[in-house]
Amino acid sequence: MFHRPWTPGWVRMGVAAMAVAAATCAVAKADGDAWQQWSGSDSPSAVSRGTDNQQNTSQPLVYDMAPAMARAAVAQAQYDRASINLTDVQIRARLQFEHSPEYRAAVQELSDAQGAYEAACQPVENELMDNPAYRSLIEKRTQTQVALDNSHGDRAVATAIATLKMEYSASASKMEAEALADDAQVRDAKVRLIAARQTLDSMTERFEDSFADRPAVAAAWQNYQDSIINRAGAQGYLDGAMVTRADVLLTNQQRYSGTQYSYCAAWPYGYGYSPYWYGYYGVLVRRF
């Protein structure tokens, strides 16, 4: 009984690489000699034998990938166009709303109301600064802030100073609120400001609630959703065609090379690893 002599691993790897290169060249040559140009029809990809339609087994099988690749390219282009169109329609709808006379009038009223309120508050705030009690609170608040900045990380001291500062601030804010509430012009200006803000907010909320139901936006959204489905279907069709082509290439290899190959290494099919070269699940290597 004879035993096969042991062969180093690097020798086996080199032989395998040479086998893959030889198989690739053979398949590529067979494909180049017998490639059928796509006629532009929408019919599914099909397996043909050589350059004729006869049952001639002397030439390799050829799988026409052009229809599947064209369908995927068109579906991707339609998806890109639908996505851009949806964004464009949404932007134009918002600009149309923001440039409408009603919206601009509401924005202007809010700006005017804000200015009127600040103008009404200014005399009251100036009068408060002449009040010794209010001025004393502001001075104490400033002093406690300086002391807090110079506490040098002493947590207990910093907490006590911060508490005292909050008390001064609360007292000063209370005096400000009471003084503003007692002034009739400030009250009227505040009512106007609140009403203007509510009007603008209500207008914006109504627009947002009805935004998706606008005919142009709804149509663009539906077209975008359809393009997603079409692209997924075209990509699945292309993936299936690539797998089928890998099967045809494997059949050609086994039929015409006279050398049997087996799958190994569990190389998954994915982007960057086309089954045109690698087959279904692994690299074609010579069976030793």
C-alpha positions in Angstrom: 0.0 0.0 0.0 1.4 3.4 -1.0 1.0 6.6 1.0 0.9 10.1 -0.4 4.1 12.0 0.6 3.5 14.9 3.0 3.4 18.3 1.2 4.2 21.5 3.1 1.3 23.9 3.7 2.8 26.7 1.7 3.2 24.4 -1.3 -0.5 23.4 -1.1 -1.5 27.1 -0.9 0.6 27.9 -3.9 -0.9 25.1 -6.0 -4.4 26.3 -4.9 -3.7 29.9 -6.0 -2.5 28.6 -9.4 -5.6 26.6 -9.7 -7.8 29.5 -9.0 -5.9 31.7 -11.5 -6.2 29.0 -14.2 -9.9 28.5 -13.6 -10.5 32.3 -13.7 -8.7 32.7 -17.0 -10.5 29.8 -18.5 -13.9 31.1 -17.5 -13.1 34.7 -18.5 -11.9 33.5 -21.9 -15.0 31.4 -22.4 -17.2 34.3 -21.4 -15.4 36.7 -23.6 -15.6 34.4 -26.7 -19.3 33.6 -26.2 -20.8 36.8 -24.6 -24.2 37.8 -25.9 -24.9 41.5 -26.0 -28.1 42.6 -24.3 -30.7 43.7 -26.9 -32.3 46.2 -24.5 -35.4 44.1 -23.8 -37.0 43.8 -20.4 -37.0 40.0 -20.5 -35.3 38.1 -17.6 -31.7 37.1 -17.9 -31.3 33.7 -19.6 -28.7 31.0 -20.1 -27.6 30.5 -23.7 -25.2 28.1 -25.3 -22.4 29.9 -27.1 -23.5 32.2 -29.9 -26.3 30.0 -31.3 -29.6 28.6 -29.9 -28.8 25.0 -30.8 -28.1 22.4 -28.2 -24.4 22.7 -28.9 -22.5 21.5 -25.8 -19.1 22.2 -27.4 -19.2 25.8 -26.1 -19.6 27.1 -22.5 -22.9 28.2 -21.1 -23.2 32.0 -20.8 -25.5 33.9 -18.5 -26.7 37.3 -19.6 -26.4 39.7 -16.6 -27.2 42.9 -18.6 -31.0 43.0 -17.9 -30.5 42.5 -14.1 -27.8 45.1 -14.0 -29.8 47.6 -16.0 -32.9 47.1 -13.9 -30.9 47.7 -10.7 -29.3 50.8 -12.2 -32.7 52.2 -13.2 -34.2 51.5 -9.8 -31.3 53.2 -8.0 -31.7 56.3 -10.3 -35.4 56.4 -9.6 -34.8 56.1 -5.9 -32.3 59.0 -6.0 -34.6 61.2 -8.0 -37.6 60.4 -5.7 -35.5 61.2 -2.6 -34.3 64.6 -4.0 -37.8 65.4 -5.2 -39.3 64.7 -1.8 -36.8 67.0 -0.1 -37.4 69.7 -2.6 -41.2 69.5 -2.3 -41.0 69.7 1.5 -38.6 72.7 1.4 -40.8 74.5 -1.0 -43.9 73.9 1.0 -42.3 75.3 4.2 -41.0 78.3 2.3 -44.4 79.0 0.8 -45.9 78.9 4.3 -43.2 81.1 5.8 -43.5 83.7 3.0 -47.3 83.8 3.2 -48.8 87.2 4.2 -50.5 85.7 7.2 -47.4 84.2 8.6 -45.3 87.3 8.0 -47.9 89.5 9.7 -47.9 87.2 12.7 -44.1 87.3 13.0 -44.1 91.1 12.7 -46.8 91.5 15.4 -44.8 89.3 17.7 -41.7 91.4 17.1 -43.6 94.7 17.7 -45.3 93.3 20.8 -41.9 92.3 22.2 -40.5 95.7 21.6 -43.5 97.4 23.2 -43.2 95.2 26.3 -39.5 96.0 26.7 -40.1 99.7 26.2 -42.9 99.6 28.9 -40.6 97.8 31.4 -37.7 100.1 31.0 -39.1 103.1 33.1 -40.2 100.7 35.8 -36.8 99.1 36.0 -35.1 102.5 36.1 -37.4 103.6 39.0 -36.5 100.4 40.9 -32.9 101.3 40.8 -33.7 104.5 42.7 -35.3 102.4 45.4 -32.7 102.0 48.3 -34.1 98.6 49.3 -33.9 97.1 45.8 -30.5 98.6 45.2 -29.3 97.1 48.5 -30.5 93.6 47.4 -28.6 94.0 44.1 -25.4 95.0 45.8 -25.6 92.1 48.3 -26.3 89.7 45.4 -23.2 90.9 43.7 -21.1 90.7 46.9 -22.2 87.1 47.5 -21.2 86.2 43.9 -17.7 87.6 44.5 -17.4 85.7 47.7 -18.6 82.5 46.0 -16.0 82.9 43.3 -13.3 83.2 46.1 -14.4 80.3 48.2 -11.5 78.2 47.0 -13.3 74.9 46.9 -14.5 75.0 50.5 -17.8 73.1 50.0 -19.5 74.1 53.3 -18.6 77.8 52.8 -19.6 77.7 49.2 -23.0 76.2 50.0 -23.8 78.8 52.6 -22.8 81.7 50.3 -24.9 80.2 47.4 -27.9 79.9 49.7 -27.6 83.5 50.8 -27.2 84.7 47.2 -30.4 82.8 46.2 -32.3 84.6 48.9 -31.1 88.0 47.7 -32.0 87.1 44.1 -35.4 85.9 45.1 -36.2 89.0 47.0 -35.0 91.3 44.1 -37.1 89.3 41.6 -40.1 89.6 43.8 -39.8 93.4 43.9 -39.3 93.5 40.1 -42.4 91.4 39.5 -44.6 93.5 41.9 -43.4 96.7 40.3 -44.1 95.5 36.8 -47.5 94.1 37.8 -48.5 97.5 39.3 -47.8 99.4 36.1 -50.8 99.5 33.7 -48.7 100.0 30.5 -46.6 97.0 31.3 -49.7 94.9 31.9 -51.2 95.9 28.6 -47.9 95.3 26.7 -47.6 91.9 28.3 -51.1 90.9 27.3 -50.4 91.9 23.7 -47.1 90.0 23.8 -48.8 86.8 25.0 -51.5 87.1 22.4 -49.0 87.6 19.6 -47.0 84.6 20.6 -50.1 82.4 20.9 -51.2 83.4 17.4 -47.9 82.6 15.8 -47.6 79.2 17.7 -51.2 78.2 16.7 -50.5 79.1 13.0 -47.3 77.0 13.0 -49.0 74.0 14.7 -51.8 74.0 12.2 -49.3 74.0 9.4 -47.3 71.1 10.9 -50.5 69.1 11.5 -51.6 69.4 7.9 -48.1 69.2 6.3 -48.1 65.5 5.4 -51.6 65.8 3.9 -50.7 68.5 1.4 -51.2 67.0 -2.1 -47.7 67.8 -3.4 -46.0 66.5 -0.2 -48.2 63.3 0.0 -47.6 62.5 -3.7 -43.8 63.0 -3.3 -43.8 60.8 -0.2 -45.7 58.0 -1.9 -43.4 58.1 -4.9 -40.4 57.9 -2.6 -41.9 54.8 -0.8 -42.6 53.1 -4.1 -39.0 53.8 -5.2 -37.7 52.0 -2.0 -39.7 48.9 -2.9 -38.7 49.0 -6.5 -35.0 49.3 -5.6 -35.2 46.4 -3.1 -36.8 44.2 -5.8 -34.3 45.2 -8.4 -31.4 44.5 -6.0 -32.8 41.1 -5.1 -33.2 40.3 -8.8 -29.6 41.3 -9.4 -28.3 39.3 -6.5 -30.2 36.2 -7.7 -28.8 36.7 -11.2 -25.3 36.9 -9.8 -25.8 33.7 -7.9 -27.2 32.0 -11.0 -24.2 33.2 -13.0 -21.9 31.7 -10.4 -23.7 28.4 -10.8 -23.2 28.6 -14.6 -19.5 29.4 -14.2 -19.1 26.5 -11.8 -20.8 24.2 -14.4 -18.5 25.5 -17.1 -15.4 24.9 -14.9 -16.5 21.4 -14.1 -17.5 20.5 -17.7 -14.6 22.0 -19.6 -11.5 22.1 -17.4 -11.4 18.4 -16.5 -10.4 19.4 -13.0 -12.8 19.0 -10.1 -13.1 21.8 -7.6 -14.7 22.0 -4.2 -15.9 24.8 -2.0 -14.0 25.6 1.2 -13.2 28.3 3.7 -16.9 29.4 4.0 -16.3 32.8 2.3 -19.7 34.6 2.5 -21.1 36.5 -0.5 -21.3 40.2 0.2 -20.3 43.5 -1.3 -16.8 43.3 -2.6 -16.9 39.6 -3.0 -18.7 39.0 -6.2 -19.9 35.4 -6.9 -18.6 35.9 -10.4 -15.2 35.0 -8.9 -15.9 33.3 -5.7 -19.0 31.2 -6.3 -21.7 30.7 -3.7 -20.1 30.3 -0.3 -16.4 29.8 -0.8 -13.3 30.1 -3.0 -13.0 27.5 -5.7 -9.8 25.4 -4.9 -8.4 22.2 -6.2 -9.5 19.1 -4.4 -6.2 17.4 -3.2 
